[in-house]
Amino acid sequence: MQQRTLAELGASGAERPTFDPELGRRLRADLEAGLRPVLDDLAPDEDLGLTKHLLMRIHGCEVRLLAEDAEPEKFVVTVPIARGTIAHKAVELGIHWKGEPLPLELVDEAMASLANTDHWLTDFLQTCTDADRAELRSSAGDRVAKFFECFPRLSPKWRPVTESTQIVDLADGRIRLRGKVDLTLGTAQGNQAGKVVIDLKTGAPSPVHRDDLRFYALLDAIRVGIPPRLVASFYLDLGEARTESVTEGVLDATVARTVDAAHRLTALRAGTVAPVHRPSYACRWCVARPTCDVGQAWLADDDDLLGDLTAQDAPA
């Protein structure tokens, strides 16, 4: 598995593309030109921040987006919410660990570290029950163990970087694009791309994951000047990577997606356009579900279809 990971993410010198050294500046200029009109829908003292999660919400159901804006749910930390952060912190420690990276030992160190810092998990880690702590340790340990099954020890010459924050400020600082990458390997050499951007995932693949990685690639191209060579969603439960080569076309499409999202978001919040329903499985936990006829009808049709398929599969 580790050999397959290296084969999927590695490349010889001949496979590393070169890019115009002005590409990063050109992408920034395209974003600036596309996003400047958005300022008209912002208050004079209002700024706009865009992240991969917000872009996903905008390109999803706009009715749900506005409903969540109007009635934000109280954030309550649970074991499923906490385990991803703990696992990522443990992986970060393990990559730079001098001795053998034992998963549960790394999880314990991660939990102790975050419990003694000013972090959104600190209070939960200091007050959770023994049962919650044991469940968190077990589920996070599973993710960490799978990572080290899939990845060999990362050599320092591969330049591994974990939890890397990316920021691009536009429109005199009034618009900020922000991302945080789980893991990067390699670096550009002159105009030759060499970096690989990796998002660690559990569960099933989703097209949204590809869009997230493209957004990271755009931010990195603007920040560094040369884009990554490759982006990859690595699915730990599957033990495989879903990769995409970064091209100018991919980056231009991501600029367009980002600009379109910013225009829709500010117009929706300003009330100058009507929100669009985009029903999906997410309707099941949408805050607007009780009053949303479109979502209720979609769920009823989906349940009817599921019932029909179940009936067809039932034994005679």
C-alpha positions, 0 to 999 in steps of 0.5 A: 500500500505504501508503494502504491501511495508513492507511485500515485503521488510521486513523479520523475523530473520529466513528469513535472510541468512548467508554468509561466512565471507570471501565472500567479500574478495573472490569476490574482489580477483575474480574481481582483477584476472579478471580485471588485464589483462585489464590494458594491453589495458590502457595507462600507465597514464590511469585509468578505471572507471565503473558504472552501466550506463557504464556497461549498455552501454557496454552490449548494442549496441557497435556501439552506445557506440563508436559513443557516445565516438567520438561525445559526445553530449553537456549536456543540463539540461532540466526539465525531466533531473532535476526532478529525482535529485530534487525528490531524494533530496526531498525524502532524506529530507523527510525521515529525516524530523521532521515534516509532510513530505509535498511533495511540501514543500520538493521539494521547500527545495530541489530546494533551497538547490541545487540552493545554492550549487556547483551542476550540477543543480545550474545554471539551477535552478538559471536561468530557467524560471518561467514556467520551475520551475513550471513544475519541481516543479509539476513533482518532487512533483508527484514523492515525493508524490508517495513515501510517499504514498508507504512507511510508515515513516521510523523508525530510528531503520531500519537504513534508508540511502539515496543517499549512495555512494559505491566505490571499488578500484582495481588494485592498484587504476587504476580501480574504481567501483562506485555506488550510491544507492537511499535508503538502509534499515537495516544492517548485523548482524555478518554474517547474511545479513539484508540490503535491497538495493532499487532503486526508479523508475518511468515508466515501469520495465526493465531487466536493472534495475535488473542488476543495483541492482546486481552491487550495491549488489556486491559493498556492499558485497565487501565494507562491507564483507556481501552482502545485503539480498535483492535488489528491484526496487520500481516502484512508478507509479505502487506502487510495488517492484520487488525484488530479493534475493542476493545469491553467484550465483548472485554475481558471475554472476555480477563479470563475467558481470563486468569483461566481460564489462571491457574487451570489453570496453578497447578492443573496445577503443583500436581498437583491436576488431570490435564493435557489432550491437545490434539494439533496440528502442534506435536506434531512438535517437542514434547519429550513426543512420544517417550512421548505416544501421543496425539500420535504417533497424531495425527501418524500420522493427519495423515501418512496424510491428507496422503499420501491427498491427495497421491496424489489430486493425482498425475498418472495 
